[in-house]
Amino acid sequence: MLGADTTKGRKEMAEAAVKTAPAAKPAAAGTSAPHQDFTVSHHRDADFKADGLRDYAAYRDLGIARATNGMARAHVIRFTEPCSDKVRKRHFHAVEFQMVYVLKGWMKSEFEDQGEHVMRAGSSWIQPPGIKHTVLDYSEDCEVLEIILPADFDTTEV
């Protein structure tokens, strides 16, 4: 039987969606990697915010940018509006690495020299640095996980 302390512990875990532990050991001597902290992010719908790159989507920050001192960013993107011409603007990102994984629904995009691709739940892709691309359509329930290096980057419409 679970005691009150266990129940209280679960409640506290649910309330702390993103929690970073105290500083860990610094990177090994001779490496240039920034210091990284341990971090955990638990799913809560309340953590989706309309404060990201796209105003037609809500973002759930996974705490990676803070834990890696800006080396990387990971967030879940939930599309909140139907696909429109606002979404279908050709662009590229000034990144070192960008990977996308479809969690729910589907997304159709066109990539420079790669053509159109429909990505469904379970699909993933890497967008090489600077590749021009266009989001063409997505399902109303579409959610993707996006991992980017560095955490802060510029996007240019073309």
Secondary structure, DSSP 8 states (H G I E B T S, - for coil): ---HHHHHHHHHHHH-SEEE-S------TT--------EEE---GGG-BS-SS-TTEEEEE-SHHHHTTTS-EEEEEEE-S---TTT---EEE--SEEEEEEEESEEEEEETTTEEEEEETT-EEE--TT--EEEEEE-TT-EEEEEEESSS--EEE-
